[in-house]
């Protein structure tokens, strides 16, 4: 048993709701993809920025350790020794301070080591564990991750720093064999007793992502507004066009068919031909059907009138035959009655010959 047609949704409602949902889902997917891509681009920029800083400073350390220190060892071995002259870390920090290289808000840069001579370079527990992993795994160079500090996202990179060479033991080996001035400047504990091949330092960079993520969210918000306005414009245009070209002609066709079904006097009415080819062919077929039904109805009514006339004539003929039969029967009844009277009143026999 079919359901009540009035309980079904109209085709226009289904079409508009479906398109609206598709537009909304598409807009949400686009905004989400743009947001994710923007954040990934911010992360790639952070990786590139940190890589540039790390490469520059690692090259500086390499120059100090392989070129400058080697050239100056013999010169200062027997004379007064100023440790900052041969410290690549001191040089990098001085350059960064003089030229404001790390002026970005919340940007974190640190060269750290275990048992550092300068307390500001002493490794934190996390950084200490990284140096330990470097010494345990010679193939490990860099570790990077996104971590939260004070509920803010940061891109963090830690990279292998200086490795002790034989010439480094001149300043970082036995404190009793160190050049004059180092023990007096740093003491006899910090920075000594290193071993060749040992990784003694690493570099840590922490680049804030909150601003980039905020920009990504702000851009996504503006994109959402733009897509919403575009969605409403497209939906309004689509609604007007489909209503004018599709749903209004269909509704007119429905109402005319309903009127013909309940009011036979409208049979044969024709609808105006709409613009669309498919609907135009449908309306033309409906008009042809309506005209054909009208002709069929007229023909049927004419046939009924003719058959009615024939029936009335046959009925009149039958009525006349019945009347004649009644008269004949009445005459026969009179003759029969007369014959009975004749037979009842005579005393002699009567012979009848054919």
Secondary structure by P-SEA (a helix, b strand, c coil): ccccccccccaaaaaaaaaaaaaaaaaaaaaaaaaaaaaaaaaaaaaaaaaaaaaaaaaaaaaaaccccccccccccccccccccccaaaaaaaaaaaacccccccbbbbbcccccccccccccaaaaaaaaaaaacccccbbbbbbbccccccbbbbbbcccccccccccccccccccccccccccccccccccccccccbbbbbbbaaaaaaaaaaaaaaaaaaaaaaaaaaaaaaaaaaaaccaaaaaaaaaaaaaaacccccccccccccccaaaaaaaaaaaaaaaaaaaaaaaaaaaaaaaaaaaaaaaaaaaaaaaaaaaaaaaaaaaaaaaaaaaacccbbbbbcc
